[in-house]
Amino acid sequence: MTANACAGRLFGDHFLSRLNVDEQAMVANVRRLARDALGPRAAEVAQRDVFAWDNFRLLAREGVIGTAFPREYGGTDARQVLRIRIIEELGRVCSASASLVTGADLSCRAIVAGASDDNKARLLPALCRGDIQAAFALTEPGAGSDVRGLSTTIRREGDDYVINGRKKFITRGTTADWFMVVGRAAHDPSCFIAVLVPRDAAGFAISPEVGKLGWAGVPISSLQFKDVRAQVSDRLGAEGDGFDLAQDALIRARMGHASMALGRAIGAVEIAAAYMVDRKLFGKSLGEHQGAQWMVADMVTQLEAARALVHLAAEKYDSGDPDAGIFASMAKLQATDLGMKVVTDALQLTGGRGYLQDFPLERFFRDAKLNQIGEGSSEVHKTVIGRDAIRRVRTLERHPCLKFESLENY
Ligand SMILES: Cc1cc2nc3c(=O)[nH]c(=O)nc-3n(C[C@H](O)[C@H](O)[C@H](O)COP(=O)(O)OP(=O)(O)OC[C@H]3O[C@@H](n4cnc5c(N)ncnc54)[C@H](O)[C@@H]3O)c2cc1C
């Protein structure tokens, strides 16, 4: 491990040792970018609240965006165990920067997985270099948590698809060149189709950017499709693959949300702990008061446990384990709920300072909320995880301490 890579960490960085030398060098470089460029300008990015082009171009130039893309198209096809580390480093200082990296998965994964060879050759190198951008358009006014409620229709007419419907909350709506749009086949509502739509397509309207609580620097918009024509050759996967392609992108993006929440929470503890060392009250430093120490103890212990879970989810994804999806849900649920709690407690520990806009925790606090909502809210993941656990119990051998066949009349 390079010495620089874990400088400043409260407990060092044990997961780094599982990365190879090139991967460790990438983490060290991202840490350098976070320290020298992205961290110092994070408050300004948040204040301006327009797309963080400088950060995006820097991350593209340094090959960080390219970690999401295959080698044959100019990327480095990074393992998820590296991607989560990169996102954690960025989340520690700037949610917008972390989002630019997770967003590459969300908006481009389906193109990597499902575009025609021609489209891959045409789009992926430019997406990887950051010359163009894509957006992921799934959510609709009537379909957020319940994505199967989609009502956008995609009708085939010769070599074209005709798209009608609305999408909302679409990240990079104002900057994307291509939109991955998921809708239902007009002839068969059970058939989901994903197709690429260029931003200049006739009948396609993009709303102005919509104001929001946090994640400034990565704006969202609503989209409207009125008889928008897309080419059948721009479809992703086969007809019927739309939902699965979206899910694959979402699994990776959920691990991204988890890592971003962890990184931010780790940064929040570092900031709060530094304040506790400096702040004197009741005759000693805040850090010498047991009540405050216990708060920090809970934070760092739970954060390390959550990091282990996120890492495990990434390992499962990299090894093709079929449980990767459910572990991504668990990792997102655990890390994002904990992230919100840790940032709230860190702000509490810094008193009135933490509440002020020129202190970073105010921004961290506002940014933390979206991780619990986007890419499936915590409640949705609880539902998925709970349902999965009950399904597994049905197939397990009975627990050896249970005597009876049926437990109904126990
Ligand atoms: C800043 C931002 C960026 C986004 N970017 C994109 C994007 O790029 N592309 C895209 O397609 N979408 C995007 N989204 C949409 C995002 O994925 C949805 O907001 C999210 O999935 C939740 O859907 P919803 O907002 O419609 O909430 P709803 O579906 O209305 O749910 C509201 C709340 O109900 C609760 N809930 C839901 N289901 C259950 C249940 N079964 N049991 C108990 N409680 C439940 C949850 O607390 C949930 O938060 C973005 C959203 C935001 C805010």
The ligand as an SDF file (V2000), in Angstrom:
LIG
                    3D

 53 58  0  0  0  0  0  0  0  0999 V2000
  -31.9240   14.1880   -6.9460 C   0  0  0  0  0  0  0  0  0  0  0  0
  -32.5550   12.9990   -7.5880 C   0  0  0  0  0  0  0  0  0  0  0  0
  -31.9530   12.3970   -8.6740 C   0  0  0  0  0  0  0  0  0  0  0  0
  -32.5620   11.3310   -9.3300 C   0  0  0  0  0  0  0  0  0  0  0  0
  -32.0030   10.8310  -10.4730 N   0  0  0  0  0  0  0  0  0  0  0  0
  -32.7020    9.9190  -11.1980 C   0  0  0  0  0  0  0  0  0  0  0  0
  -32.2460    9.5310  -12.4990 C   0  0  0  0  0  0  0  0  0  0  0  0
  -31.2020    9.9700  -12.9680 O   0  0  0  0  0  0  0  0  0  0  0  0
  -33.0010    8.6440  -13.2010 N   0  0  0  0  0  0  0  0  0  0  0  0
  -34.1620    8.1240  -12.7200 C   0  0  0  0  0  0  0  0  0  0  0  0
  -34.7870    7.3420  -13.4150 O   0  0  0  0  0  0  0  0  0  0  0  0
  -34.6170    8.4680  -11.4860 N   0  0  0  0  0  0  0  0  0  0  0  0
  -33.9220    9.3590  -10.7300 C   0  0  0  0  0  0  0  0  0  0  0  0
  -34.3830    9.7450   -9.4870 N   0  0  0  0  0  0  0  0  0  0  0  0
  -35.5980    9.1350   -8.9690 C   0  0  0  0  0  0  0  0  0  0  0  0
  -35.3950    8.2680   -7.7090 C   0  0  0  0  0  0  0  0  0  0  0  0
  -34.8350    7.0370   -8.0460 O   0  0  0  0  0  0  0  0  0  0  0  0
  -36.7630    8.1560   -7.0210 C   0  0  0  0  0  0  0  0  0  0  0  0
  -36.9960    9.4180   -6.4130 O   0  0  0  0  0  0  0  0  0  0  0  0
  -36.8230    7.0630   -5.9890 C   0  0  0  0  0  0  0  0  0  0  0  0
  -36.7710    5.7900   -6.6020 O   0  0  0  0  0  0  0  0  0  0  0  0
  -38.1080    7.1300   -5.1570 C   0  0  0  0  0  0  0  0  0  0  0  0
  -39.2350    7.2740   -5.9800 O   0  0  0  0  0  0  0  0  0  0  0  0
  -40.2710    8.4660   -5.6850 P   0  0  0  0  0  0  0  0  0  0  0  0
  -39.4830    9.6950   -5.4600 O   0  0  0  0  0  0  0  0  0  0  0  0
  -41.2950    8.4770   -6.7420 O   0  0  0  0  0  0  0  0  0  0  0  0
  -40.9300    8.0980   -4.2950 O   0  0  0  0  0  0  0  0  0  0  0  0
  -42.3040    7.3140   -4.0760 P   0  0  0  0  0  0  0  0  0  0  0  0
  -42.3610    6.1060   -4.9250 O   0  0  0  0  0  0  0  0  0  0  0  0
  -43.4300    8.2860   -4.1680 O   0  0  0  0  0  0  0  0  0  0  0  0
  -42.1310    6.8480   -2.5760 O   0  0  0  0  0  0  0  0  0  0  0  0
  -42.2000    7.8060   -1.5260 C   0  0  0  0  0  0  0  0  0  0  0  0
  -41.6790    7.1860   -0.2810 C   0  0  0  0  0  0  0  0  0  0  0  0
  -42.5680    6.1370    0.0880 O   0  0  0  0  0  0  0  0  0  0  0  0
  -41.8710    5.1810    0.8340 C   0  0  0  0  0  0  0  0  0  0  0  0
  -42.1490    3.8460    0.2780 N   0  0  0  0  0  0  0  0  0  0  0  0
  -42.0960    3.4540   -0.9940 C   0  0  0  0  0  0  0  0  0  0  0  0
  -42.4160    2.1590   -1.1200 N   0  0  0  0  0  0  0  0  0  0  0  0
  -42.6850    1.7170    0.1150 C   0  0  0  0  0  0  0  0  0  0  0  0
  -43.0770    0.4440    0.6700 C   0  0  0  0  0  0  0  0  0  0  0  0
  -43.2400   -0.6400   -0.0950 N   0  0  0  0  0  0  0  0  0  0  0  0
  -43.2700    0.3610    1.9890 N   0  0  0  0  0  0  0  0  0  0  0  0
  -43.1080    1.4460    2.7880 C   0  0  0  0  0  0  0  0  0  0  0  0
  -42.7300    2.6630    2.3280 N   0  0  0  0  0  0  0  0  0  0  0  0
  -42.5310    2.7820    1.0300 C   0  0  0  0  0  0  0  0  0  0  0  0
  -40.4000    5.5330    0.7610 C   0  0  0  0  0  0  0  0  0  0  0  0
  -40.0100    6.1860    1.9430 O   0  0  0  0  0  0  0  0  0  0  0  0
  -40.3240    6.4890   -0.3770 C   0  0  0  0  0  0  0  0  0  0  0  0
  -39.2070    7.3150   -0.2520 O   0  0  0  0  0  0  0  0  0  0  0  0
  -33.7800   10.8000   -8.8140 C   0  0  0  0  0  0  0  0  0  0  0  0
  -34.3680   11.3820   -7.6880 C   0  0  0  0  0  0  0  0  0  0  0  0
  -33.7900   12.4690   -7.0880 C   0  0  0  0  0  0  0  0  0  0  0  0
  -34.4930   13.1060   -5.9140 C   0  0  0  0  0  0  0  0  0  0  0  0
  1  2  1  0
  2  3  1  0
  2 52  2  0
  3  4  2  0
  4  5  1  0
  4 50  1  0
  5  6  2  0
  6  7  1  0
  6 13  1  0
  7  8  2  0
  7  9  1  0
  9 10  1  0
 10 11  2  0
 10 12  1  0
 12 13  2  0
 13 14  1  0
 14 15  1  0
 14 50  1  0
 15 16  1  0
 16 17  1  0
 16 18  1  0
 18 19  1  0
 18 20  1  0
 20 21  1  0
 20 22  1  0
 22 23  1  0
 23 24  1  0
 24 25  2  0
 24 26  1  0
 24 27  1  0
 27 28  1  0
 28 29  2  0
 28 30  1  0
 28 31  1  0
 31 32  1  0
 32 33  1  0
 33 34  1  0
 33 48  1  0
 34 35  1  0
 35 36  1  0
 35 46  1  0
 36 37  1  0
 36 45  1  0
 37 38  2  0
 38 39  1  0
 39 40  1  0
 39 45  2  0
 40 41  1  0
 40 42  2  0
 42 43  1  0
 43 44  2  0
 44 45  1  0
 46 47  1  0
 46 48  1  0
 48 49  1  0
 50 51  2  0
 51 52  1  0
 52 53  1  0
M  END
$$$$
